[in-house]
Amino acid sequence: MTTASTSVLTQSLLDRCRERAPGYDRDNRFCQEDFDELKAAGYLLMAVPKEFGGLGFSLAAGAEHDPVHLHVARLREQPEDCPSAPNLDIV
């Protein structure tokens, strides 16, 4: 199995997700817009082998680009952006 090495997560896609994140946290709602954009960008196919129609990333490479991981990392850096951050055991 071959693996890919570039990400489908462009800086502009990540920036849009970051811009919407405080609203999701404030309103306690699912990030549907982010999910739709991630799906359209091929994120859900990252760890699927190429021979099955995916992008062929290894699981380790895909985990480096996980939006939840990126969001939690951002909350650690800027907890003031999330009203619920003080109640989370991540900051």
C-alpha positions as CSV (number, residue, x, y, z in Angstrom):
1,M,0.0,0.0,0.0
2,T,1.3,3.4,-0.9
3,T,0.8,6.4,1.3
4,A,0.2,10.1,0.6
5,S,2.2,12.8,2.3
6,T,0.4,16.1,1.6
7,S,-2.7,17.4,3.4
8,V,-6.1,18.2,2.1
9,L,-6.4,20.8,4.8
10,T,-5.5,24.0,3.2
11,Q,-4.7,27.1,5.2
12,S,-7.9,28.8,4.0
13,L,-10.0,25.9,5.1
14,L,-8.4,25.8,8.5
15,D,-8.8,29.6,8.8
16,R,-12.6,29.3,8.0
17,C,-12.9,26.5,10.6
18,R,-11.0,28.6,13.2
19,E,-13.3,31.6,12.5
20,R,-16.4,29.6,13.1
21,A,-15.1,27.7,16.2
22,P,-16.0,30.4,18.8
23,G,-19.6,30.4,17.6
24,Y,-19.9,26.7,17.8
25,D,-18.5,26.8,21.4
26,R,-20.6,29.7,22.4
27,D,-23.8,28.2,20.9
28,N,-23.0,24.7,21.9
29,R,-23.8,23.4,18.4
30,F,-22.3,20.8,16.1
31,C,-19.8,22.2,13.5
32,Q,-21.8,21.1,10.5
33,E,-20.3,23.8,8.2
34,D,-16.8,22.6,9.1
35,F,-17.8,18.9,8.6
36,D,-19.3,19.7,5.2
37,E,-16.1,21.5,4.1
38,L,-13.8,18.8,5.4
39,K,-15.9,16.2,3.5
40,A,-15.8,18.2,0.3
41,A,-12.0,18.6,0.6
42,G,-11.5,14.8,0.9
43,Y,-10.6,14.7,4.6
44,L,-12.8,11.7,5.2
45,L,-10.8,9.8,2.6
46,M,-7.4,10.6,3.9
47,A,-6.7,7.3,5.7
48,V,-8.6,5.1,3.1
49,P,-6.1,3.2,1.0
50,K,-5.7,4.5,-2.6
51,E,-6.8,1.1,-4.0
52,F,-10.2,1.6,-2.3
53,G,-10.7,5.1,-3.6
54,G,-9.1,7.0,-0.8
55,L,-6.1,9.3,-0.5
56,G,-3.8,6.7,1.1
57,F,-2.5,8.5,4.2
58,S,-1.2,6.5,7.0
59,L,-3.2,6.7,10.2
60,A,-0.3,8.6,11.9
61,A,-0.1,11.1,9.1
62,G,-3.9,11.6,9.2
63,A,-3.9,12.1,12.9
64,E,-1.5,15.1,12.5
65,H,-4.3,16.8,10.6
66,D,-7.2,16.0,12.8
67,P,-9.4,19.1,13.2
68,V,-10.4,18.2,16.7
69,H,-6.8,17.9,17.7
70,L,-6.1,21.2,16.0
71,H,-9.0,22.8,17.9
72,V,-7.9,21.5,21.2
73,A,-4.4,22.7,20.6
74,R,-5.8,26.2,19.8
75,L,-7.8,26.2,23.0
76,R,-4.7,25.4,25.0
77,E,-3.0,28.4,23.4
78,Q,-6.0,30.8,23.5
79,P,-8.5,29.6,26.0
80,E,-10.2,33.0,26.1
81,D,-11.6,32.2,22.6
82,C,-13.9,29.5,24.1
83,P,-16.3,30.4,26.9
84,S,-16.4,26.8,28.0
85,A,-12.6,26.3,28.1
86,P,-12.3,26.8,31.9
87,N,-14.7,23.9,32.4
88,L,-12.7,21.6,30.2
89,D,-9.8,19.5,31.4
90,I,-7.6,20.5,28.5
91,V,-6.3,23.9,29.4
